[in-house]
Amino acid sequence: MSVMVTELYQALRAASVPEAAAVSAAEAVVPRSEAATKTDIADLKVLIESLRGEMHRMKADIIIWTVGAMIAMTGLFTWIVNALVRR
């Protein structure tokens, strides 16, 4: 256990918290060295915004391809119907 976690454990035990609960609570605390900093959060926000932009471009591409496929299918269907009617 790190110093902060040990201090938390000792404080919980001093407050008459049961052993198992004190250990669980102390282990649940994220050490300061592993916690996200403001810079980490700012980097994530930038990444999320870039992903949102990419998702919007992908959505537009999907719509374009879907409309194109629908037009192609309509043309093919029309050609097949005309070919069958002319027989």
Contacts in CASP RR format, 6 or more apart in sequence:
PFRMAT RR
TARGET T0000
AUTHOR 0000-0000-0000
METHOD contacts of the structure
MODEL  1
MSVMVTELYQALRAASVPEAAAVSAAEAVVPRSEAATKTDIADLKVLIES
LRGEMHRMKADIIIWTVGAMIAMTGLFTWIVNALVRR
1 9 0 8 1.000
1 26 0 8 1.000
1 27 0 8 1.000
2 31 0 8 1.000
4 29 0 8 1.000
4 31 0 8 1.000
4 32 0 8 1.000
5 26 0 8 1.000
5 27 0 8 1.000
5 29 0 8 1.000
5 31 0 8 1.000
6 26 0 8 1.000
8 25 0 8 1.000
8 26 0 8 1.000
8 29 0 8 1.000
9 22 0 8 1.000
9 23 0 8 1.000
9 25 0 8 1.000
9 26 0 8 1.000
12 21 0 8 1.000
12 22 0 8 1.000
12 25 0 8 1.000
12 26 0 8 1.000
13 19 0 8 1.000
13 22 0 8 1.000
17 25 0 8 1.000
END
